[in-house]
């Protein structure tokens, strides 16, 4: 079997904002999604997607810190 490395998915571009600002926007979006309306989550799948986007942004930030 050939070794297949997982490809790094690109985070969706929120806008042309710097990465730290994109991170803040995604974290705010996650907070709103987690709060939902009352005690029930409106869309649990969406929370997972937002968390993955946050992880991708953090990965990009950490990769750029390593290049310096």
SULTA-V639946 format. One record per backbone hydrogen bond with DSSP energy under -1.0 kcal/mol. NH is the residue of the N-H (numbers start at 0). CO is the residue of the C=O. E is the energy in kcal/mol with one decimal. If there is no record, write none. Layout:
# SULTA-V639946
nh = <NH:NH>
co = <CO:CO>
e = <E:E>
This chain:
# SULTA-V639946
nh = <21:22:23:24:25:26:27:28:29:30:31:32:33:34:35:46:47:48:49:50:51:52:53:54:55:56:57:58:59:60:61:62:63:64:65>
co = <17:18:19:20:21:22:23:24:25:26:27:28:29:30:31:42:43:44:45:46:47:48:49:50:51:52:53:54:55:56:57:58:59:60:61>
e = <-2.0:-2.5:-1.9:-2.0:-2.3:-2.4:-2.1:-2.2:-2.3:-2.1:-2.0:-2.2:-2.5:-1.9:-2.0:-1.0:-1.3:-1.8:-2.4:-2.3:-2.0:-2.1:-2.3:-2.2:-2.1:-2.3:-2.6:-2.1:-2.1:-2.4:-2.6:-2.1:-2.1:-1.6:-1.5>
